[in-house]
Amino acid sequence: MNLERNELIYNLYFKDKLNVSEISKKANLSISQISRILSKSSLYQQEKSNRKEENRKKHQEQAKEIMRKKNKQLSKTESRLYEWLGWLDSN
């Protein structure tokens, strides 16, 4: 039973790329139990590091996209302001 359970947990983590809390719900075990089982695998720390790096890169891209949108909005606002100021000067 334990071997089957552990195999299920390894498959969910390494193959299906689920996180510990998702596995916890599927396996009906606590997060700490899942972490303990995964930490016995020699591949766990490397996979964990890879996921952290992927998440860091994804977060950076999302932050860049947010800044692009804000800059675009600022540009539109500046354009309207300059149009308005030009209208004031012409009157």
C-alpha positions as CSV (number, residue, x, y, z in Angstrom):
1,M,0.0,0.0,0.0
2,N,2.7,2.5,0.9
3,L,4.7,1.7,-2.3
4,E,1.6,2.3,-4.4
5,R,0.8,5.5,-2.5
6,N,4.3,6.8,-2.9
7,E,4.3,5.9,-6.6
8,L,1.0,7.8,-7.0
9,I,2.5,10.8,-5.3
10,Y,5.7,10.7,-7.4
11,N,3.7,10.4,-10.6
12,L,1.4,13.3,-9.6
13,Y,4.4,15.5,-8.7
14,F,7.0,14.6,-11.4
15,K,4.8,13.6,-14.4
16,D,1.6,15.6,-13.8
17,K,3.5,18.6,-12.4
18,L,1.0,19.1,-9.6
19,N,2.0,21.0,-6.5
20,V,2.1,19.6,-3.0
21,S,-1.2,21.0,-1.9
22,E,-3.0,19.6,-5.0
23,I,-1.4,16.2,-4.4
24,S,-2.5,16.5,-0.8
25,K,-6.1,16.8,-1.8
26,K,-6.0,14.0,-4.3
27,A,-4.2,11.6,-2.0
28,N,-6.1,12.6,1.0
29,L,-2.9,13.2,3.0
30,S,-1.5,16.3,4.7
31,I,0.9,18.6,3.0
32,S,3.6,17.6,5.4
33,Q,3.1,13.9,4.7
34,I,3.4,14.6,0.9
35,S,6.5,16.7,1.5
36,R,8.1,14.0,3.6
37,I,7.5,11.4,0.9
38,L,8.8,13.6,-1.9
39,S,11.9,14.6,0.0
40,K,13.0,10.9,0.0
41,S,13.4,11.2,-3.8
42,S,16.8,12.3,-5.0
43,L,15.1,14.2,-7.9
44,Y,12.9,16.2,-5.6
45,Q,15.3,19.1,-4.8
46,Q,16.2,19.5,-8.5
47,E,12.6,19.5,-9.6
48,K,11.7,22.0,-6.8
49,S,14.5,24.3,-7.9
50,N,13.4,24.1,-11.5
51,R,9.9,25.0,-10.6
52,K,11.0,27.9,-8.5
53,E,13.1,29.2,-11.5
54,E,10.1,28.8,-13.9
55,N,7.8,30.6,-11.5
56,R,10.4,33.4,-11.1
57,K,10.6,33.9,-14.8
58,K,6.8,33.7,-15.2
59,H,6.5,36.4,-12.5
60,Q,9.1,38.6,-14.2
61,E,7.2,38.4,-17.5
62,Q,3.9,39.2,-15.8
63,A,5.5,42.2,-14.1
64,K,6.9,43.4,-17.5
65,E,3.5,43.0,-19.1
66,I,1.8,45.0,-16.3
67,M,4.4,47.8,-16.7
68,R,3.9,47.8,-20.5
69,K,0.1,48.2,-20.0
70,K,0.6,51.0,-17.4
71,N,3.1,52.8,-19.7
72,K,0.6,52.5,-22.6
73,Q,-2.1,54.0,-20.4
74,L,0.2,56.8,-19.3
75,S,1.0,57.5,-23.0
76,K,-2.6,57.8,-23.8
77,T,-3.2,60.1,-20.8
78,E,-0.3,62.2,-21.8
79,S,-1.5,62.5,-25.4
80,R,-4.9,63.6,-24.2
81,L,-3.3,66.1,-21.8
82,Y,-1.2,67.5,-24.6
83,E,-4.2,67.7,-26.9
84,W,-6.1,69.5,-24.2
85,L,-3.2,71.9,-23.5
86,G,-2.9,72.6,-27.2
87,W,-6.7,73.3,-27.3
88,L,-6.2,75.7,-24.4
89,D,-3.4,77.5,-26.2
90,S,-5.4,77.9,-29.4
91,N,-8.4,79.5,-27.5
